[in-house]
């Protein structure tokens, strides 16, 4: 008798669940739409999380991870998707892993995903990130390949934004790659200060507002002439 009652209870529970899930899905889909309309990102995240629990979807998981990434919650983004490379990942998922690992100061792990992005869609913006990361891990040969690709393929209307000053600023993409070339030259041969400074000068000529290049040049000049006062930017 107890077994019969138990089976009946399970049947009732499953039936109630079957009836409730579509209603819950409809509710959270409406909630998701409303949160998007209101621009409430936390509400959108909550709605997507509920929708994924009720009806798992890789597309929703990718979207959720992007929202976390865009909100600076890089660990949550990676917890949503994982960090392993997967050839079946969407471009969106690969980008989330690359950018979030880079933001968490994991250059070696980030490189794997940036390389995959570049393989899928070669462009100068990804090449810049690859070169920057390779300089960080002292892969100068690899960085040089990406830098030369960037210099050769940069168009006049393409720019890169920097955030090293109080006000973000943009410089021509070609100047950005020449700046990286100067950094790579210095790291490869720290006795060739003149060569690195010459490259930084080229970048500054293309972009007189290139603050980080100016700071780097001043630092190298101070290293070259320790007794000379360091120049201050206006």
Z-matrix of the N, CA and C atoms (Angstrom, degrees):
N
C 1 1.470
C 2 1.529 1 110.71
N 3 1.351 2 115.08 1 -43.92
C 4 1.468 3 119.38 2 179.24
C 5 1.529 4 110.86 3 -60.98
N 6 1.367 5 114.99 4 -38.58
C 7 1.466 6 118.36 5 179.13
C 8 1.519 7 110.82 6 -63.80
N 9 1.323 8 115.58 7 -41.52
C 10 1.461 9 120.44 8 -179.68
C 11 1.524 10 110.43 9 -62.32
N 12 1.352 11 115.60 10 -43.75
C 13 1.471 12 120.41 11 179.91
C 14 1.528 13 109.94 12 -63.51
N 15 1.330 14 115.49 13 -42.42
C 16 1.464 15 120.15 14 179.64
C 17 1.514 16 111.72 15 -60.94
N 18 1.337 17 116.95 16 -43.42
C 19 1.465 18 121.21 17 179.71
C 20 1.519 19 110.50 18 -64.61
N 21 1.346 20 115.00 19 -41.02
C 22 1.469 21 119.27 20 178.75
C 23 1.528 22 111.59 21 -62.66
N 24 1.352 23 115.42 22 -41.53
C 25 1.459 24 119.64 23 179.03
C 26 1.526 25 111.23 24 -62.94
N 27 1.333 26 116.54 25 -42.52
C 28 1.460 27 120.57 26 178.13
C 29 1.526 28 111.13 27 -62.22
N 30 1.321 29 115.12 28 -41.09
C 31 1.459 30 119.52 29 179.50
C 32 1.518 31 110.74 30 -62.39
N 33 1.340 32 116.18 31 -39.97
C 34 1.460 33 120.65 32 179.25
C 35 1.523 34 110.59 33 -65.68
N 36 1.344 35 115.68 34 -42.83
C 37 1.463 36 120.54 35 -179.88
C 38 1.524 37 110.59 36 -61.79
N 39 1.346 38 116.93 37 -47.73
C 40 1.464 39 120.30 38 -179.22
C 41 1.519 40 111.45 39 -63.59
N 42 1.341 41 115.70 40 -38.29
C 43 1.457 42 119.50 41 179.35
C 44 1.531 43 110.57 42 -65.47
N 45 1.359 44 115.32 43 -41.90
C 46 1.469 45 119.97 44 179.16
C 47 1.516 46 110.57 45 -64.80
N 48 1.351 47 114.68 46 -39.54
C 49 1.466 48 118.79 47 179.40
C 50 1.516 49 110.49 48 -64.32
N 51 1.340 50 116.28 49 -42.66
C 52 1.461 51 120.05 50 -179.54
C 53 1.524 52 111.14 51 -62.80
N 54 1.331 53 114.87 52 -34.93
C 55 1.461 54 118.80 53 179.92
C 56 1.530 55 111.40 54 -76.47
N 57 1.341 56 116.04 55 -32.38
C 58 1.454 57 120.20 56 -173.17
C 59 1.526 58 112.81 57 -82.49
N 60 1.341 59 117.74 58 -38.28
C 61 1.461 60 120.45 59 -175.10
C 62 1.533 61 113.79 60 -54.89
N 63 1.324 62 119.08 61 -48.05
C 64 1.474 63 118.11 62 177.79
C 65 1.522 64 112.48 63 -59.84
N 66 1.324 65 116.06 64 -35.83
C 67 1.462 66 119.89 65 178.53
C 68 1.525 67 110.88 66 -67.49
N 69 1.344 68 115.19 67 -41.42
C 70 1.468 69 119.01 68 178.33
C 71 1.530 70 110.84 69 -66.08
N 72 1.324 71 115.97 70 -41.39
C 73 1.464 72 119.47 71 177.77
C 74 1.524 73 110.91 72 -59.51
N 75 1.316 74 115.04 73 -44.71
C 76 1.464 75 119.76 74 179.47
C 77 1.529 76 110.80 75 -62.36
N 78 1.345 77 115.31 76 -40.83
C 79 1.463 78 120.34 77 179.28
C 80 1.524 79 110.80 78 -62.09
N 81 1.350 80 117.65 79 -50.14
C 82 1.463 81 120.60 80 -175.36
C 83 1.525 82 112.35 81 -73.53
N 84 1.325 83 117.33 82 -26.34
C 85 1.462 84 119.02 83 172.97
C 86 1.524 85 110.14 84 -66.37
N 87 1.327 86 116.20 85 -40.82
C 88 1.471 87 120.56 86 177.22
C 89 1.530 88 110.15 87 -67.74
N 90 1.337 89 115.96 88 -39.98
C 91 1.468 90 121.07 89 178.72
C 92 1.529 91 110.29 90 -63.34
N 93 1.330 92 115.68 91 -42.40
C 94 1.474 93 121.78 92 178.40
C 95 1.529 94 110.56 93 -60.37
N 96 1.321 95 116.42 94 -46.50
C 97 1.462 96 120.93 95 179.83
C 98 1.529 97 111.15 96 -62.26
N 99 1.326 98 116.12 97 -39.50
C 100 1.465 99 119.99 98 -179.11
C 101 1.531 100 111.30 99 -69.17
N 102 1.322 101 116.70 100 -41.36
C 103 1.465 102 120.08 101 178.74
C 104 1.530 103 111.38 102 -64.25
N 105 1.349 104 116.43 103 -38.14
C 106 1.465 105 120.02 104 175.85
C 107 1.528 106 110.48 105 -62.96
N 108 1.329 107 115.36 106 -42.42
C 109 1.466 108 120.61 107 -179.82
C 110 1.525 109 110.87 108 -61.71
N 111 1.342 110 116.06 109 -38.03
C 112 1.463 111 121.02 110 -178.30
C 113 1.527 112 112.83 111 -83.34
N 114 1.328 113 116.21 112 -8.80
C 115 1.463 114 119.41 113 -178.41
C 116 1.517 115 112.42 114 71.81
N 117 1.334 116 117.14 115 25.86
C 118 1.462 117 122.76 116 -178.64
C 119 1.525 118 108.38 117 -93.34
N 120 1.342 119 116.94 118 94.37
C 121 1.455 120 120.70 119 -174.52
C 122 1.523 121 112.96 120 -65.40
N 123 1.330 122 116.76 121 -36.84
C 124 1.468 123 118.30 122 178.42
C 125 1.524 124 110.08 123 -65.82
N 126 1.336 125 116.11 124 -37.27
C 127 1.460 126 120.11 125 176.21
C 128 1.519 127 111.60 126 -64.85
N 129 1.335 128 116.94 127 -39.60
C 130 1.463 129 121.34 128 177.17
C 131 1.523 130 110.09 129 -62.63
N 132 1.340 131 116.42 130 -43.74
C 133 1.469 132 120.92 131 178.82
C 134 1.525 133 110.65 132 -61.66
N 135 1.333 134 116.62 133 -44.43
C 136 1.467 135 120.40 134 179.26
C 137 1.528 136 110.92 135 -61.39
N 138 1.332 137 115.67 136 -43.62
C 139 1.463 138 119.61 137 -179.10
C 140 1.526 139 111.09 138 -63.51
N 141 1.340 140 116.79 139 -45.46
C 142 1.466 141 120.21 140 179.71
C 143 1.525 142 111.57 141 -63.09
N 144 1.324 143 116.21 142 -37.88
C 145 1.472 144 119.84 143 178.55
C 146 1.523 145 110.48 144 -61.87
N 147 1.335 146 116.76 145 -45.43
C 148 1.470 147 120.23 146 177.92
C 149 1.531 148 111.02 147 -63.66
N 150 1.325 149 116.79 148 -42.50
C 151 1.463 150 120.12 149 -179.92
C 152 1.523 151 111.55 150 -63.29
N 153 1.333 152 116.82 151 -37.03
C 154 1.461 153 120.15 152 178.56
C 155 1.519 154 112.30 153 -69.15
N 156 1.324 155 116.74 154 -32.98
C 157 1.467 156 120.37 155 176.80
C 158 1.529 157 109.76 156 -68.53
N 159 1.328 158 116.21 157 -42.58
C 160 1.466 159 121.05 158 -177.00
C 161 1.529 160 112.30 159 -75.42
N 162 1.334 161 115.79 160 -38.02
C 163 1.462 162 120.59 161 -177.40
C 164 1.525 163 108.73 162 -147.66
N 165 1.344 164 117.16 163 86.53
C 166 1.468 165 121.58 164 -175.20
C 167 1.527 166 112.53 165 -53.96
N 168 1.334 167 114.63 166 135.93
C 169 1.466 168 121.23 167 -179.25
C 170 1.514 169 108.85 168 -148.17
N 171 1.330 170 116.43 169 126.98
C 172 1.460 171 119.69 170 179.29
C 173 1.521 172 111.24 171 -65.09
N 174 1.326 173 116.09 172 -35.34
C 175 1.472 174 119.46 173 179.06
C 176 1.519 175 110.44 174 -62.60
N 177 1.340 176 117.11 175 -39.59
C 178 1.465 177 120.06 176 178.47
C 179 1.528 178 110.31 177 -68.25
N 180 1.333 179 116.45 178 -39.53
C 181 1.464 180 119.72 179 178.58
C 182 1.526 181 110.55 180 -61.79
N 183 1.323 182 116.60 181 -42.65
C 184 1.469 183 120.60 182 178.08
C 185 1.524 184 110.61 183 -60.69
N 186 1.338 185 115.49 184 -44.72
C 187 1.467 186 120.05 185 179.68
C 188 1.517 187 110.80 186 -63.15
N 189 1.327 188 116.58 187 -42.04
C 190 1.467 189 121.54 188 179.13
C 191 1.523 190 110.61 189 -61.34
N 192 1.327 191 116.43 190 -43.17
C 193 1.461 192 120.69 191 179.51
C 194 1.527 193 111.33 192 -63.96
N 195 1.332 194 116.85 193 -38.91
C 196 1.469 195 120.80 194 178.05
C 197 1.526 196 110.48 195 -63.06
N 198 1.335 197 116.51 196 -41.38
C 199 1.465 198 120.06 197 179.23
C 200 1.527 199 110.69 198 -62.90
N 201 1.332 200 116.51 199 -41.71
C 202 1.462 201 119.87 200 176.65
C 203 1.533 202 110.23 201 -62.19
N 204 1.329 203 116.50 202 -45.89
C 205 1.465 204 121.11 203 -178.94
C 206 1.527 205 110.90 204 -60.78
N 207 1.330 206 115.91 205 -47.31
C 208 1.465 207 119.83 206 -179.09
C 209 1.526 208 112.18 207 -64.00
N 210 1.323 209 116.12 208 -25.02
C 211 1.461 210 120.55 209 177.92
C 212 1.521 211 112.84 210 -89.70
N 213 1.331 212 117.21 211 6.50
C 214 1.469 213 121.18 212 179.60
C 215 1.517 214 113.53 213 78.22
N 216 1.337 215 117.61 214 10.74
C 217 1.469 216 121.14 215 179.78
C 218 1.530 217 108.49 216 -97.02
N 219 1.325 218 114.67 217 72.05
C 220 1.459 219 120.18 218 -171.44
C 221 1.528 220 113.06 219 -70.76
N 222 1.313 221 117.61 220 -34.63
C 223 1.461 222 119.45 221 178.02
C 224 1.517 223 110.63 222 -65.76
N 225 1.344 224 116.59 223 -41.77
C 226 1.464 225 120.12 224 177.97
C 227 1.526 226 110.62 225 -63.99
N 228 1.329 227 116.38 226 -37.61
C 229 1.472 228 120.31 227 178.19
C 230 1.526 229 110.67 228 -61.12
N 231 1.333 230 115.62 229 -44.04
C 232 1.468 231 119.85 230 -179.64
C 233 1.524 232 111.37 231 -71.76
N 234 1.320 233 117.26 232 -34.50
C 235 1.458 234 119.77 233 176.39
C 236 1.524 235 111.19 234 -64.87
N 237 1.317 236 116.57 235 -27.74
C 238 1.466 237 121.12 236 179.19
C 239 1.519 238 111.35 237 -73.21
N 240 1.358 239 116.72 238 -39.36
C 241 1.470 240 120.55 239 -173.96
C 242 1.519 241 114.55 240 -109.65
N 243 1.345 242 117.53 241 -19.63
C 244 1.455 243 120.36 242 -171.00
C 245 1.520 244 110.01 243 85.94
N 246 1.322 245 116.83 244 175.74
C 247 1.471 246 120.04 245 -177.82
C 248 1.524 247 112.81 246 -116.64
N 249 1.323 248 117.15 247 -5.70
C 250 1.463 249 119.46 248 -176.34
C 251 1.519 250 111.65 249 -71.81
N 252 1.322 251 115.87 250 146.56
C 253 1.460 252 121.08 251 175.50
C 254 1.522 253 109.15 252 -73.10
N 255 1.312 254 115.87 253 136.76
C 256 1.462 255 121.55 254 -178.88
C 257 1.519 256 108.13 255 -143.61
N 258 1.326 257 116.32 256 119.02
C 259 1.464 258 119.81 257 -177.11
C 260 1.525 259 112.05 258 -63.69
N 261 1.330 260 116.79 259 -19.24
C 262 1.460 261 120.23 260 179.21
C 263 1.528 262 112.83 261 -86.34
N 264 1.335 263 117.55 262 -4.86
C 265 1.465 264 120.62 263 178.99
C 266 1.528 265 110.52 264 -61.56
N 267 1.322 266 115.53 265 144.46
C 268 1.460 267 119.82 266 172.10
C 269 1.523 268 109.20 267 -70.06
N 270 1.322 269 116.72 268 162.32
C 271 1.467 270 120.22 269 175.76
C 272 1.518 271 110.57 270 -57.59
N 273 1.337 272 115.87 271 -36.41
C 274 1.456 273 121.29 272 179.88
C 275 1.530 274 110.63 273 -62.38
N 276 1.333 275 116.16 274 -44.50
C 277 1.465 276 120.59 275 -179.10
C 278 1.527 277 111.29 276 -65.78
N 279 1.333 278 116.87 277 -41.40
C 280 1.477 279 120.66 278 179.47
C 281 1.522 280 109.93 279 -62.94
N 282 1.326 281 116.23 280 -41.45
C 283 1.465 282 120.03 281 179.91
C 284 1.526 283 111.41 282 -64.57
N 285 1.335 284 116.85 283 -41.56
C 286 1.470 285 120.42 284 178.44
C 287 1.529 286 110.27 285 -59.65
N 288 1.322 287 116.70 286 -45.67
C 289 1.466 288 120.15 287 -179.38
C 290 1.534 289 110.67 288 -63.95
N 291 1.321 290 116.43 289 -43.46
C 292 1.467 291 120.66 290 -179.08
C 293 1.516 292 111.35 291 -63.02
N 294 1.320 293 116.58 292 -52.84
C 295 1.468 294 121.54 293 -175.32
C 296 1.526 295 111.19 294 -66.76
N 297 1.331 296 116.94 295 -40.97
C 298 1.473 297 119.82 296 -177.19
C 299 1.517 298 111.47 297 -69.81
N 300 1.315 299 117.69 298 -40.80
C 301 1.468 300 120.04 299 177.00
C 302 1.519 301 111.15 300 -66.01
N 303 1.322 302 116.57 301 -37.00
C 304 1.464 303 120.44 302 175.74
C 305 1.528 304 110.24 303 -62.77
N 306 1.334 305 116.77 304 -44.13
C 307 1.467 306 121.26 305 -179.11
C 308 1.527 307 111.44 306 -65.34
N 309 1.332 308 116.71 307 -29.11
C 310 1.467 309 121.47 308 179.63
C 311 1.529 310 112.17 309 -89.78
N 312 1.349 311 114.99 310 14.12
C 313 1.479 312 120.96 311 176.37
C 314 1.531 313 112.16 312 61.02
N 315 1.324 314 115.10 313 47.42
C 316 1.462 315 121.79 314 174.90
C 317 1.532 316 108.23 315 -121.62
N 318 1.338 317 117.27 316 68.16
C 319 1.475 318 120.19 317 -172.62
C 320 1.523 319 114.18 318 -59.38
N 321 1.331 320 117.40 319 -40.52
C 322 1.454 321 120.01 320 -177.82
C 323 1.528 322 111.08 321 -63.89
N 324 1.330 323 116.80 322 -42.88
C 325 1.469 324 120.89 323 179.73
C 326 1.527 325 110.79 324 -71.90
N 327 1.320 326 116.54 325 -37.22
C 328 1.468 327 120.16 326 179.26
C 329 1.527 328 110.64 327 -64.31
N 330 1.331 329 116.88 328 -36.63
C 331 1.467 330 121.31 329 -177.54
C 332 1.522 331 112.19 330 -56.35
N 333 1.324 332 116.56 331 -39.66
C 334 1.467 333 120.63 332 -178.43
C 335 1.522 334 110.40 333 -55.46
N 336 1.319 335 115.82 334 -43.78
C 337 1.468 336 120.45 335 -176.02
C 338 1.529 337 111.54 336 -79.51
N 339 1.342 338 117.71 337 -34.79
C 340 1.461 339 118.94 338 175.02
C 341 1.535 340 110.90 339 -65.81
N 342 1.324 341 116.97 340 -35.98
C 343 1.474 342 120.01 341 176.70
C 344 1.530 343 109.80 342 -63.24
N 345 1.328 344 116.43 343 -40.48
C 346 1.466 345 120.00 344 178.45
C 347 1.528 346 110.71 345 -64.99
N 348 1.331 347 116.73 346 -41.84
C 349 1.463 348 120.28 347 177.08
C 350 1.529 349 110.99 348 -60.39
N 351 1.329 350 115.70 349 -43.79
C 352 1.465 351 120.11 350 -178.41
C 353 1.524 352 110.54 351 -65.98
N 354 1.330 353 116.26 352 -36.24
C 355 1.456 354 120.53 353 178.43
C 356 1.532 355 110.04 354 -63.81
N 357 1.333 356 115.64 355 -39.20
C 358 1.468 357 119.88 356 -178.45
C 359 1.528 358 112.27 357 -76.53
N 360 1.322 359 116.11 358 -43.06
C 361 1.469 360 120.84 359 -177.31
C 362 1.521 361 109.67 360 -140.58
N 363 1.334 362 118.31 361 84.33
C 364 1.468 363 120.18 362 -179.70
C 365 1.528 364 110.84 363 -62.50
N 366 1.324 365 116.55 364 127.03
C 367 1.461 366 120.52 365 173.89
C 368 1.526 367 109.18 366 -158.08
N 369 1.319 368 115.90 367 165.27
C 370 1.461 369 119.65 368 -172.18
C 371 1.522 370 113.13 369 -69.81
N 372 1.336 371 117.35 370 -28.77
C 373 1.459 372 119.19 371 -179.12
C 374 1.526 373 111.28 372 -65.98
N 375 1.322 374 115.94 373 -42.84
C 376 1.467 375 119.76 374 176.85
C 377 1.524 376 109.47 375 -69.18
N 378 1.330 377 116.80 376 -38.18
C 379 1.473 378 120.22 377 178.44
C 380 1.524 379 110.56 378 -59.46
N 381 1.338 380 117.33 379 -37.79
C 382 1.464 381 120.51 380 179.02
C 383 1.529 382 110.44 381 -62.84
N 384 1.337 383 116.53 382 -47.16
C 385 1.466 384 119.57 383 -179.43
C 386 1.522 385 110.73 384 -62.71
N 387 1.322 386 116.37 385 -39.68
C 388 1.473 387 120.07 386 177.49
C 389 1.522 388 111.11 387 -61.31
N 390 1.327 389 116.36 388 -46.54
C 391 1.462 390 119.90 389 -179.58
C 392 1.528 391 111.10 390 -62.94
N 393 1.303 392 116.36 391 -44.12
C 394 1.469 393 121.42 392 -179.72
C 395 1.526 394 111.08 393 -60.28
N 396 1.337 395 116.23 394 -46.78
C 397 1.471 396 120.36 395 179.96
C 398 1.526 397 111.56 396 -65.16
N 399 1.318 398 116.83 397 -38.76
C 400 1.471 399 119.84 398 -178.93
C 401 1.524 400 111.44 399 -69.02
N 402 1.326 401 116.86 400 -33.70
C 403 1.465 402 119.41 401 174.20
C 404 1.525 403 109.55 402 -63.07
N 405 1.331 404 116.47 403 -40.36
C 406 1.463 405 120.62 404 -179.78
C 407 1.522 406 112.01 405 -61.33
N 408 1.338 407 117.27 406 -36.26
C 409 1.467 408 119.69 407 -177.87
C 410 1.532 409 111.94 408 -98.82
N 411 1.363 410 115.69 409 13.13
C 412 1.465 411 122.27 410 175.95
C 413 1.526 412 114.39 411 65.59
N 414 1.321 413 116.90 412 29.94
C 415 1.460 414 121.13 413 172.43
C 416 1.528 415 107.35 414 -95.98
N 417 1.317 416 115.90 415 77.41
C 418 1.467 417 120.65 416 -174.05
C 419 1.529 418 112.23 417 -70.15
N 420 1.328 419 116.84 418 -34.50
C 421 1.465 420 119.17 419 178.65
C 422 1.532 421 110.02 420 -63.68
N 423 1.321 422 116.11 421 -44.80
C 424 1.456 423 120.11 422 178.88
C 425 1.515 424 111.80 423 -65.88
N 426 1.336 425 116.13 424 -41.25
C 427 1.465 426 120.64 425 179.20
C 428 1.524 427 110.69 426 -61.88
N 429 1.335 428 116.48 427 -40.54
C 430 1.471 429 120.89 428 -178.56
C 431 1.527 430 111.29 429 -61.23
N 432 1.333 431 116.36 430 -39.85
C 433 1.467 432 120.30 431 178.64
C 434 1.528 433 110.18 432 -60.66
N 435 1.323 434 116.76 433 -46.18
C 436 1.471 435 120.82 434 -179.70
C 437 1.527 436 111.91 435 -68.28
N 438 1.329 437 116.72 436 -37.01
C 439 1.468 438 120.83 437 179.34
C 440 1.526 439 110.77 438 -65.51
N 441 1.324 440 116.61 439 -46.19
C 442 1.465 441 119.60 440 -179.27
C 443 1.528 442 110.78 441 -65.32
N 444 1.333 443 116.58 442 -35.79
C 445 1.475 444 119.86 443 174.77
C 446 1.527 445 109.47 444 -61.33
N 447 1.320 446 116.48 445 -44.56
C 448 1.459 447 120.69 446 -178.39
C 449 1.514 448 112.55 447 -64.43
N 450 1.337 449 116.99 448 -43.34
C 451 1.468 450 120.44 449 179.73
C 452 1.533 451 110.32 450 -64.14
N 453 1.321 452 115.91 451 -41.64
C 454 1.466 453 120.08 452 -176.90
C 455 1.528 454 112.41 453 -70.34
N 456 1.333 455 116.88 454 -29.16
C 457 1.464 456 119.91 455 -172.87
C 458 1.525 457 114.84 456 -108.37
N 459 1.330 458 117.35 457 0.62
C 460 1.468 459 120.15 458 179.17
C 461 1.528 460 110.42 459 -71.87
N 462 1.326 461 115.60 460 131.72
C 463 1.467 462 121.17 461 177.14
C 464 1.525 463 109.12 462 -99.18
N 465 1.313 464 114.91 463 158.04
C 466 1.466 465 120.69 464 -174.34
C 467 1.529 466 113.01 465 -59.64
N 468 1.328 467 117.21 466 -31.01
C 469 1.467 468 119.77 467 -176.51
C 470 1.525 469 113.13 468 -92.53
N 471 1.326 470 117.28 469 4.27
C 472 1.473 471 120.50 470 -179.86
C 473 1.525 472 109.80 471 -93.49
N 474 1.321 473 115.53 472 134.84
C 475 1.467 474 120.64 473 -176.83
C 476 1.522 475 110.22 474 -132.25
N 477 1.325 476 114.60 475 163.17
C 478 1.464 477 120.76 476 171.80
C 479 1.515 478 108.38 477 -124.67
N 480 1.328 479 115.51 478 139.18
C 481 1.464 480 121.19 479 -179.26
C 482 1.521 481 110.08 480 -95.95
N 483 1.341 482 115.50 481 137.79
C 484 1.474 483 121.86 482 177.62
C 485 1.525 484 108.94 483 -119.09
N 486 1.337 485 114.55 484 149.98
C 487 1.466 486 120.78 485 -175.74
C 488 1.528 487 112.17 486 -125.72
N 489 1.344 488 116.54 487 25.65
C 490 1.463 489 119.63 488 -176.04
C 491 1.523 490 112.88 489 -84.92
N 492 1.318 491 118.26 490 -2.77
C 493 1.460 492 121.07 491 175.93
C 494 1.531 493 108.87 492 -120.45
N 495 1.319 494 117.05 493 174.09
C 496 1.458 495 119.90 494 -177.54
C 497 1.520 496 112.10 495 -59.94
N 498 1.322 497 115.86 496 -34.68
C 499 1.464 498 120.58 497 178.82
C 500 1.524 499 108.96 498 -111.42
N 501 1.338 500 118.73 499 122.40
C 502 1.463 501 119.80 500 177.36
C 503 1.533 502 110.60 501 -58.09
N 504 1.318 503 116.48 502 148.27
C 505 1.453 504 120.93 503 -179.57
C 506 1.524 505 109.38 504 -141.78
N 507 1.320 506 115.34 505 161.25
C 508 1.458 507 120.83 506 -179.05
C 509 1.528 508 110.52 507 -118.97
N 510 1.325 509 114.16 508 147.73
C 511 1.462 510 119.91 509 175.46
C 512 1.525 511 107.74 510 -133.32
N 513 1.339 512 117.92 511 156.67
C 514 1.468 513 119.44 512 175.90
C 515 1.527 514 110.06 513 -56.72
N 516 1.318 515 115.41 514 141.45
C 517 1.467 516 120.13 515 -178.51
C 518 1.527 517 111.73 516 -56.59
N 519 1.320 518 116.84 517 -37.98
C 520 1.469 519 119.71 518 179.94
C 521 1.520 520 110.90 519 -61.29
N 522 1.338 521 116.91 520 -40.46
C 523 1.468 522 120.57 521 177.91
C 524 1.523 523 110.17 522 -62.96
N 525 1.320 524 116.61 523 -38.39
C 526 1.465 525 120.73 524 179.85
C 527 1.522 526 111.31 525 -61.64
N 528 1.341 527 116.20 526 -42.25
C 529 1.470 528 119.60 527 179.47
C 530 1.533 529 111.74 528 -70.61
N 531 1.320 530 117.22 529 -35.90
C 532 1.473 531 119.38 530 177.83
C 533 1.534 532 109.52 531 -66.29
N 534 1.326 533 116.31 532 -36.27
C 535 1.477 534 120.45 533 175.08
C 536 1.528 535 110.09 534 -59.66
N 537 1.333 536 116.46 535 -46.85
C 538 1.466 537 119.58 536 178.28
C 539 1.530 538 111.01 537 -62.70
N 540 1.316 539 115.60 538 -36.24
C 541 1.471 540 119.43 539 178.75
C 542 1.526 541 110.19 540 -62.55
N 543 1.322 542 116.50 541 -38.57
C 544 1.462 543 120.53 542 176.74
C 545 1.520 544 111.79 543 -64.46
N 546 1.340 545 116.57 544 -42.93
C 547 1.472 546 120.05 545 178.18
C 548 1.527 547 110.59 546 -62.86
N 549 1.341 548 115.83 547 -43.91
C 550 1.465 549 120.02 548 -178.72
C 551 1.526 550 110.49 549 -63.94
N 552 1.323 551 116.61 550 -39.26
C 553 1.475 552 120.24 551 179.57
C 554 1.522 553 110.41 552 -63.46
N 555 1.325 554 116.66 553 -41.30
C 556 1.452 555 119.82 554 179.36
C 557 1.536 556 111.36 555 -65.77
N 558 1.336 557 116.43 556 -43.88
C 559 1.467 558 119.07 557 -179.05
C 560 1.521 559 111.55 558 -66.92
N 561 1.331 560 116.12 559 -31.96
C 562 1.462 561 120.12 560 -179.30
C 563 1.524 562 111.63 561 -73.67
N 564 1.346 563 116.12 562 -36.59
C 565 1.464 564 120.57 563 -178.87
C 566 1.524 565 108.73 564 -146.24
N 567 1.328 566 116.38 565 92.04
C 568 1.462 567 120.50 566 -173.61
C 569 1.525 568 113.20 567 -72.30
N 570 1.319 569 116.97 568 -6.42
C 571 1.464 570 119.23 569 175.88
C 572 1.532 571 111.39 570 -87.02
N 573 1.335 572 116.79 571 -15.26
C 574 1.470 573 120.49 572 -179.46
C 575 1.528 574 109.36 573 -94.14
N 576 1.320 575 115.48 574 66.47
C 577 1.461 576 119.76 575 -179.29
C 578 1.522 577 111.79 576 -67.61
N 579 1.327 578 116.72 577 -37.35
C 580 1.468 579 119.80 578 -178.74
C 581 1.526 580 111.61 579 -61.61
N 582 1.329 581 116.41 580 -39.77
C 583 1.463 582 120.25 581 -179.87
C 584 1.519 583 111.65 582 -64.64
N 585 1.325 584 116.09 583 -42.87
C 586 1.468 585 120.38 584 179.34
C 587 1.521 586 110.58 585 -67.34
N 588 1.329 587 117.03 586 -42.26
C 589 1.477 588 121.30 587 179.93
C 590 1.526 589 110.48 588 -63.70
N 591 1.321 590 116.94 589 -37.91
C 592 1.469 591 120.53 590 179.78
C 593 1.532 592 110.56 591 -62.47
N 594 1.319 593 116.29 592 -40.28
C 595 1.467 594 119.68 593 178.42
C 596 1.529 595 111.34 594 -68.03
N 597 1.324 596 116.16 595 -40.08
C 598 1.460 597 119.15 596 177.18
C 599 1.525 598 110.76 597 -63.76
N 600 1.324 599 116.23 598 -36.45
C 601 1.472 600 120.28 599 176.35
C 602 1.526 601 110.74 600 -61.78
N 603 1.337 602 116.41 601 -39.84
C 604 1.464 603 120.04 602 177.86
C 605 1.526 604 110.72 603 -60.87
N 606 1.329 605 115.46 604 -43.85
C 607 1.467 606 119.94 605 -179.98
C 608 1.521 607 110.84 606 -63.62
N 609 1.329 608 116.24 607 -41.42
C 610 1.474 609 121.30 608 -178.74
C 611 1.526 610 110.95 609 -68.67
N 612 1.329 611 116.96 610 -34.51
C 613 1.473 612 120.47 611 176.84
C 614 1.530 613 110.34 612 -61.94
N 615 1.337 614 115.99 613 -39.74
C 616 1.463 615 120.40 614 178.31
C 617 1.520 616 111.86 615 -73.46
N 618 1.342 617 116.06 616 -29.18
C 619 1.472 618 120.72 617 -177.15
C 620 1.523 619 109.37 618 -141.60
N 621 1.334 620 117.90 619 86.41
C 622 1.473 621 121.08 620 -177.89
C 623 1.532 622 113.67 621 -59.47
N 624 1.322 623 117.33 622 -19.78
C 625 1.480 624 121.17 623 179.51
C 626 1.523 625 112.21 624 -90.32
N 627 1.328 626 117.74 625 10.73
C 628 1.469 627 121.99 626 -172.49
C 629 1.534 628 109.49 627 -75.26
N 630 1.309 629 116.09 628 82.41
C 631 1.465 630 122.61 629 -172.10
C 632 1.524 631 113.47 630 -56.46
N 633 1.315 632 117.55 631 -48.68
C 634 1.470 633 119.45 632 -175.59
C 635 1.526 634 111.13 633 -67.99
N 636 1.329 635 117.02 634 -31.12
C 637 1.469 636 119.83 635 176.25
C 638 1.527 637 110.31 636 -69.69
N 639 1.334 638 116.45 637 -39.41
C 640 1.471 639 120.59 638 176.64
C 641 1.528 640 110.92 639 -62.64
N 642 1.331 641 116.06 640 -43.77
C 643 1.469 642 119.94 641 179.19
C 644 1.529 643 110.95 642 -63.48
N 645 1.331 644 116.25 643 -41.44
C 646 1.467 645 120.40 644 179.47
C 647 1.522 646 110.90 645 -65.17
N 648 1.339 647 116.58 646 -42.38
C 649 1.460 648 120.54 647 178.43
C 650 1.530 649 110.57 648 -61.55
N 651 1.331 650 117.01 649 -45.29
C 652 1.466 651 120.84 650 179.67
C 653 1.527 652 111.28 651 -61.01
N 654 1.346 653 115.71 652 -39.31
C 655 1.464 654 119.51 653 179.69
C 656 1.526 655 110.98 654 -65.09
N 657 1.334 656 116.75 655 -40.21
C 658 1.468 657 119.98 656 179.04
C 659 1.519 658 111.80 657 -69.55
N 660 1.326 659 116.08 658 -37.59
C 661 1.470 660 119.22 659 177.52
C 662 1.527 661 110.93 660 -66.30
N 663 1.326 662 116.27 661 -37.28
C 664 1.465 663 119.98 662 177.23
C 665 1.524 664 110.49 663 -66.00
N 666 1.319 665 115.98 664 -35.22
C 667 1.461 666 120.38 665 177.73
C 668 1.526 667 110.61 666 -69.41
N 669 1.333 668 115.15 667 -36.16
C 670 1.466 669 120.48 668 -179.68
C 671 1.530 670 110.55 669 -71.76
N 672 1.326 671 116.37 670 -39.88
C 673 1.467 672 121.75 671 -178.26
C 674 1.535 673 108.92 672 -125.13
N 675 1.318 674 117.50 673 79.34
C 676 1.468 675 121.04 674 -174.53
C 677 1.525 676 114.18 675 -57.13
N 678 1.322 677 117.69 676 -27.35
C 679 1.469 678 120.08 677 -176.94
C 680 1.526 679 112.39 678 -82.81
N 681 1.344 680 117.14 679 -15.16
C 682 1.463 681 120.21 680 -177.94
C 683 1.521 682 110.43 681 -81.46
N 684 1.340 683 117.31 682 143.64
C 685 1.469 684 119.80 683 177.48
C 686 1.532 685 110.12 684 -66.88
N 687 1.323 686 116.07 685 145.26
C 688 1.466 687 120.64 686 178.39
C 689 1.502 688 109.20 687 -74.49
N 690 1.365 689 116.61 688 133.73
C 691 1.447 690 120.49 689 179.56
C 692 1.517 691 110.19 690 -70.50
N 693 1.323 692 115.38 691 143.03
C 694 1.458 693 120.54 692 176.91
C 695 1.515 694 109.31 693 -105.19
N 696 1.347 695 114.70 694 140.62
C 697 1.466 696 119.00 695 177.87
C 698 1.507 697 109.63 696 -77.33
N 699 1.302 698 116.60 697 144.55
C 700 1.458 699 121.09 698 177.20
C 701 1.522 700 110.23 699 -77.11
